[in-house]
Amino acid sequence: MSDTIIPTYVYDTGNTNTEDNYNTTDESNFNNLGKDSFLNLLVAQLKNQDPLNPMEDKETIAQMAQFSSLEQMQNLNQTMSESQALIQQSIDILNYTNSVKQHEILTKLTSIDEILKAYMEQSEESEESEESEESEQPQE
């Protein structure tokens, strides 16, 4: 079993902007490389390969597989982000709906409590008036 070494080529594009410099070890710039960057690097590698020693088919297939994996991961990431946003929106709607329903229930319970208090006060007053009427009646 032989180890395959895929050569890495660094090309001077004449660009002095450090944000576009691919020869960096900064992890944030590495994470910003996307499909376009990968394709640009592959095209540059194919353009600048040694005609006497061209890149092997295995290397090209491996790089295209990497590109395909990268694209699938980016699509999955985008789908997950969209799903997360929709789930969060659903949770927010449910929380708001529950909050409104709880407020309605609290309002109704408060109303029932006030009605019960009024009824109890009225019952107590009627009992007191009956007792006072009984005490005022002469005993025979």
N, C-alpha and C positions, 0 to 999 in steps of 0.2 A: 504494500500500500504506500503510495507516494503522496507527499504533501504538496498540494497545489498552491503556489504563491501567485496571487493576482497583483500585478504591478500597479503602483499608484503613481500617477503622473501629475505633476504640478506645472501648470502653464502660466506664463507671464502674460496677462491680458492687458497690461499697461494701466490697469485700474488702480489708483492709489487710495480709493475709498476703502477704509478698513472694514466697513460693514459687509462689503461684497467679497472680501478676501476669503477664499476657501481654505487657505493654509493657516488655519487658526485652531487653537486648542480650547477656545472659549466655548463652554458647553451651551450657552444660550444661542450662539451663532450656529452651532452644530444642529441644535434642535429646530432652527428656522429653515434648514435645508428641506426642500419639498420635492415634488415631482419634477417641476421645471428645472431645478438645480441638478437633480440626478440625471435627467435627460441631456442637459447641457454638458455635464461632465462626460457622459457616455459618448456623445457626438464628438466632443473635443478629443477624447481618447481614440476614437475610430479615425478621425481626420489626421491625427498626429502619430499614428502607429508606424512602426518601421515596416516599409513595404517588403523588405527581405525576410522579416520575421513577424508576420501579421498575428494578430490576436487569435487564439484558438477558439473553435466553436464552443467548447466547454465554458470558456470564460465569458463569452457573449451570452450564452444561455443562462449562466449563473447570475450575471448582472441583470438580465431581463427578468429573471425570477425574483431578484431582490427588488427591482422596480415594481413588479406586480404585487409583491408583499407590502411594499411601502404604500402603494395606492390603496390596497384593501384595508390596511391599518388606518389610513387617513379617512377613508369612507366610513369605517366603523366608528372612529372617533367622532366624526361629524354626526353620525346617526345617534350615537350615545348622548352627545351634547343636546341634540334636538329632543330626544326622548326625556332627558333630564329636565329640560325646560318645560315640556308638556306635563310631566309628572308634578313639577313644582307649581305650575299654574293650576292643575287640578286640586292639589292640596290647599292652595290659597283659596280657591273657590269653595271647597268643602269647609274650611275653617270659617270663612265669612258666613256661609249658609248656617253653620252650626251656631255661630255667634248670634245671628239674627233670630234663629229659632229659640235659643236660650233666653234672649231678651223678651220675646213674645211670651214664653212660658212664665218668666218671672213677672211680667206685667199682669198676666191672667191670675197667677197665684196671689199677687198683691191685691188684686180686685176681689178675689174670693175671700181673702183674709179680711178685707174691709167690710164685705157683706156679712160675714160671720160675726164680726165684732158688733156691727150694727144690730144684727138679729139678737145676739146675746144681750146687748144693752136693752133692747126692746123687751125681751123676755124677762129680764130682771125687773124692769120698770113695771111690767104688767103684773108680775108676782107681788111686788111691793104694793101696788095699788089694790090688788085683791086682798092682801093681808090687812091693809089699812081699812078697807071696806068691811071686812069681817070683824075687825076690832071695834069699829064704830057702831055696828048693829047691836041693839040691846039684847041682852041675854034673857031668855024667857025661862 
